[in-house]
Amino acid sequence: KEEIFELDEDKKNKLKEIAKEIEGTGKAIILNNSLNEIKSVSAKMLSGTLNRIRVGINPYTHSSGSQMREKPTAVVIDGTATIPIISAAEDATVQVIVAKNFATTDTKIKLVGF
């Protein structure tokens, strides 16, 4: 069952705090429905990481080193949400992206600038 993620003020503030913490690091943080970190990656690697999540990593294979059985709900990026990142996020059912800039706003994902 698809969990609805309500982006209220508290969650927005928490996301912006995370954004401030990673500012200047060039990182991207992938968060679950409770806004807990699932994975931290370089922003350059984000679209590839999101594509791997979408494919669904087999929980029995540990070769990728990514145990990501939790669904990503939000992504915080220190930098620009590029079109490849946004489309990979859509495919991975991400519901919120927080970034400094957005290459497009043509998406169903909620976009939050910081």
Buried (B, 14 or more C-beta within 10 A) or exposed (E): EEEEBEBEEEBBEBBBEBBEEBBEEEBBBBBBBEBEEBBBBEBEEBBEBBBBBBEEBEEEEEEEEBEBEBBBBBBBBBBEBBBBBBBBBBBBBBBBBBBEEBEEEEBEBBBBEB
